[in-house]
Amino acid sequence: MMFSAETLRKFNREVAKYPAGRERSAVMACLALAQEEQGWLSPEAIEAVANYLGIAPIAAYEVASFYNMYDLKPLGKYKLTLCTNLPCALSGANHAAAYLKEKLGIALGETTADGRFTLVEGECMGACGDAPVMLINNRHLCARMVPEEIDRVLEECA
């Protein structure tokens, strides 16, 4: 697998942040950049990142499979990650999940037939005061996910 020249330039910039011999420290950033280019992390992409950094492919896979911001399979255009940890659950995350599942016609871990939305359960996002919260595409945090707010967010994703 080959990455674009732009992605390789970004890899170089990330690796340069660490002392010589510590290239492996850039694994999280390089995996994120590979996912940004490809849309998800295929086994070939993970291996290519590992080879670029001079580490064993399993070491890169361990990182990619541990953190929920890395996607190991193709997802919908919009990845909706709903926090269901205790503070969010106590503030209505279970209701938000039920509403999203009904509205989108999918279960947690599934993608809509049109490929627009993938709904996943997430770990604490550190925004308990704004619970329940949802993260869109690992980048945009949405607060107070009541049905009206969910509808507004989904409409913006159209």
Secondary structure by P-SEA (a helix, b strand, c coil): ccccaaaaaaaaaaaacccccccccaaaaaaaaaaaaaccccaaaaaaaaaaacccaaaaaaaaaccccccccccccbbbbbbccaaaaaacaaaaaaaaaaaaccccccccccccbbbbbbccccccccccbbbcccccccccccaaaaaaaaaaac
